[in-house]
Amino acid sequence: MNAQLKSTNKYVQGSVWYWKNEREKMPGVQNGERPILIVSNDTFNAYSPVVTCASITTVPKVSPVHVSIHVYEDSDIQCEQIHTVSKNELDDYIGMVPHDILKQVKEKLKIQFDLDTDRTYELLVELR
């Protein structure tokens, strides 16, 4: 992973950080320190006290919305585990994911949030 940041805003899309998650335990969410990938856009990141992130896990699980990556060991970016995180909770900067990995993550987020399908007609029919 590239250890250089691309702008004066150190919280940029594609950067990997350790998240010090000390929130109340929620089902399916690991507490404690874990790596996360910032997925929110750089304009939002520059002006907001929070960033939107995807969790990174070393526990392998077959999923259509995971992207494989090597942080300190083989890991998966979990595009179904999205968190809004205060910048104050981001502990240590790890590095930047390669462009091709970020591109895969964006494609998986489209799948997770059904952003690739234009459902306008279907929604209009449902409203009638």
GUTORVEX-637819 format. One record per residue (C-alpha): residue number from 1; x, y, z. Coordinates in pm, 1 decimal. Each point is the difference from the previous one (the first is absolute). Layout:
<ketors>
+-------+----------+----------+----------+
: gukol :        x :        y :        z :
+-------+----------+----------+----------+
:   NUM :        X :        Y :        Z :
...
+-------+----------+----------+----------+
</ketors>
This chain:
<ketors>
+-------+----------+----------+----------+
: gukol :        x :        y :        z :
+-------+----------+----------+----------+
:     1 :      0.0 :      0.0 :      0.0 :
:     2 :    121.2 :    348.6 :    -85.1 :
:     3 :     70.0 :    195.5 :    320.4 :
:     4 :    -31.7 :    346.8 :   -159.2 :
:     5 :   -316.0 :    206.6 :     14.8 :
:     6 :   -115.2 :    180.8 :   -316.0 :
:     7 :   -126.9 :    330.1 :    145.2 :
:     8 :      7.3 :    224.0 :    303.8 :
:     9 :   -315.0 :   -176.9 :    117.6 :
:    10 :    139.7 :   -317.8 :    150.5 :
:    11 :   -338.4 :   -173.8 :      3.1 :
:    12 :    -28.9 :    -93.3 :   -367.1 :
:    13 :   -198.3 :   -262.2 :   -186.1 :
:    14 :    204.6 :   -316.7 :    -27.9 :
:    15 :    199.3 :     54.8 :    317.7 :
:    16 :     14.9 :   -272.8 :    263.6 :
:    17 :     -3.6 :     90.3 :    368.2 :
:    18 :    -30.5 :   -174.2 :    333.9 :
:    19 :   -340.1 :     77.5 :    148.8 :
:    20 :    -13.6 :      3.1 :    376.0 :
:    21 :   -358.9 :   -126.8 :     29.0 :
:    22 :   -101.1 :     46.1 :    361.4 :
:    23 :   -373.0 :     24.8 :    -67.1 :
:    24 :   -258.2 :   -220.8 :    161.4 :
:    25 :     23.2 :   -355.1 :   -133.4 :
:    26 :   -231.3 :    -58.4 :   -296.9 :
:    27 :    -74.6 :   -343.1 :   -151.1 :
:    28 :    238.1 :    -78.4 :   -285.5 :
:    29 :    231.9 :    295.0 :     70.4 :
:    30 :    338.1 :    -57.7 :    159.3 :
:    31 :     92.6 :    237.8 :    281.3 :
:    32 :    351.6 :    110.6 :     71.4 :
:    33 :    256.8 :    105.2 :   -255.8 :
:    34 :    -44.1 :   -112.1 :   -359.1 :
:    35 :    111.4 :    116.1 :   -344.1 :
:    36 :   -252.2 :    187.7 :   -212.9 :
:    37 :      0.9 :    143.6 :   -352.9 :
:    38 :   -131.4 :    352.6 :    -57.6 :
:    39 :   -255.5 :    -16.7 :   -282.9 :
:    40 :   -159.4 :    346.8 :     23.9 :
:    41 :    107.8 :    259.6 :   -255.7 :
:    42 :    282.9 :    244.9 :     65.3 :
:    43 :   -216.0 :    314.3 :     -6.0 :
:    44 :   -225.9 :   -144.2 :    269.8 :
:    45 :    304.1 :   -120.3 :    194.0 :
:    46 :    163.7 :    344.0 :     -4.3 :
:    47 :   -301.0 :    184.2 :    145.2 :
:    48 :   -162.0 :   -254.7 :    229.5 :
:    49 :    101.1 :   -115.9 :    349.1 :
:    50 :    -89.2 :   -355.7 :   -106.3 :
:    51 :     96.4 :   -237.6 :   -282.0 :
:    52 :   -181.2 :   -298.7 :   -147.6 :
:    53 :    195.6 :   -323.5 :     20.2 :
:    54 :     -9.0 :   -369.5 :    -84.0 :
:    55 :    130.1 :   -252.3 :    251.9 :
:    56 :    298.4 :   -219.4 :    -76.2 :
:    57 :     14.2 :   -350.8 :    145.6 :
:    58 :    244.8 :   -288.3 :      5.1 :
:    59 :   -285.1 :   -249.5 :     49.2 :
:    60 :    -62.1 :   -152.0 :   -343.0 :
:    61 :   -361.3 :    -14.3 :   -117.1 :
:    62 :   -130.4 :    -59.7 :   -349.5 :
:    63 :   -200.9 :    307.1 :    -97.8 :
:    64 :    -85.1 :    174.7 :   -326.9 :
:    65 :     80.9 :    333.7 :    164.7 :
:    66 :    346.8 :    -71.1 :    142.2 :
:    67 :    327.9 :    112.8 :   -157.0 :
:    68 :    322.7 :   -182.9 :     83.8 :
:    69 :    294.9 :    207.8 :    119.4 :
:    70 :    321.8 :    -53.7 :    192.6 :
:    71 :     37.1 :    243.6 :    290.8 :
:    72 :    226.5 :   -178.1 :    249.7 :
:    73 :   -144.9 :   -333.1 :   -103.6 :
:    74 :   -254.1 :   -118.3 :   -254.6 :
:    75 :   -323.4 :    187.1 :     66.9 :
:    76 :   -336.8 :     91.3 :   -149.2 :
:    77 :   -153.4 :    343.7 :    -35.8 :
:    78 :   -362.2 :    -54.9 :    107.4 :
:    79 :   -216.5 :    223.8 :   -216.9 :
:    80 :   -306.6 :   -102.9 :    200.8 :
:    81 :    153.7 :    129.6 :    326.8 :
:    82 :    -23.7 :    378.3 :    -48.5 :
:    83 :     57.4 :    238.4 :    292.1 :
:    84 :    -12.9 :    374.4 :     55.2 :
:    85 :    308.2 :     66.7 :    210.0 :
:    86 :    116.3 :    314.8 :    178.2 :
:    87 :    347.2 :    103.8 :   -112.8 :
:    88 :     89.7 :      7.0 :    372.6 :
:    89 :    -47.6 :   -378.4 :      5.8 :
:    90 :    259.5 :    -57.6 :   -274.8 :
:    91 :    318.2 :    -97.7 :    176.5 :
:    92 :    284.1 :    -86.9 :   -237.5 :
:    93 :     36.4 :     46.0 :   -373.7 :
:    94 :     97.6 :   -325.0 :   -174.0 :
:    95 :     19.6 :    102.2 :   -365.8 :
:    96 :   -186.0 :     28.4 :   -330.8 :
:    97 :   -161.0 :   -287.0 :   -186.5 :
:    98 :    104.7 :    -35.2 :   -364.7 :
:    99 :   -228.3 :    163.0 :   -258.3 :
:   100 :   -121.0 :   -336.5 :   -133.0 :
:   101 :   -109.8 :   -108.3 :    351.1 :
:   102 :   -189.9 :    327.6 :     53.6 :
:   103 :   -169.4 :    -49.0 :   -336.9 :
:   104 :   -110.4 :   -351.3 :    107.0 :
:   105 :   -132.0 :    138.8 :    329.8 :
:   106 :   -207.3 :    261.1 :   -184.9 :
:   107 :   -148.9 :   -275.0 :   -219.0 :
:   108 :    -83.1 :   -211.3 :    307.4 :
:   109 :   -163.2 :    301.8 :    169.4 :
:   110 :   -220.0 :     41.5 :   -308.7 :
:   111 :   -109.1 :   -361.1 :     43.4 :
:   112 :    -54.3 :     36.7 :    375.2 :
:   113 :   -211.3 :    314.9 :    -35.2 :
:   114 :   -164.1 :    -96.6 :   -331.2 :
:   115 :    135.7 :    313.5 :   -169.6 :
:   116 :     54.2 :   -152.9 :   -342.3 :
:   117 :   -363.7 :    -69.1 :    -72.3 :
:   118 :   -239.8 :    271.2 :   -107.4 :
:   119 :   -315.2 :    -99.9 :    185.9 :
:   120 :   -191.4 :    323.3 :    -68.6 :
:   121 :   -279.4 :   -172.2 :   -192.9 :
:   122 :    -35.5 :   -277.6 :    258.0 :
:   123 :    -21.3 :    252.5 :    285.0 :
:   124 :   -259.4 :    209.3 :   -184.1 :
:   125 :   -215.7 :   -309.9 :    -56.4 :
:   126 :     27.6 :    -88.6 :    370.7 :
:   127 :   -117.5 :    350.4 :    100.0 :
:   128 :   -325.9 :    -28.6 :   -197.7 :
+-------+----------+----------+----------+
</ketors>
